[in-house]
Amino acid sequence: MFSFLLVFVTMYMRANFEESPVYAEIKAKGQTSKNPWREAFLDPVNLRYVVIATIVVLGEGVVWYSTHTKGSLTMDEYESLSHSKWECKYHVVFIPKCRRRS
């Protein structure tokens, strides 16, 4: 119910605000993107950042899932940081494909 109220508030705000001068200038020149989703996710320059963000989010999901599905274990069996607890069974080692020569 509260979300419907928020939708109407944002629609009212969007209808009554003007575009920023910078965006209005870009729009007047016709330099706006035709397909911003494609540019953001499929452009080779941005694809690297999309992959990095995906890996980070998947890692956070693994930590959350592993801490919330171990109902039978006691908290003494977990490692701990201030905001999360985990049971460490595997170690991940990153090995570079090649070394840089100095």
PyMOL commands that set and color helices and strands:
alter all, ss='L'
color gray80, all
select helices_A, chain A and resi 2-16+21-29+36-42+44-68+75-77
alter helices_A, ss='H'
color red, helices_A
select strands_A, chain A and resi 79-80+85-86
alter strands_A, ss='S'
color yellow, strands_A
deselect
rebuild
show_as cartoon
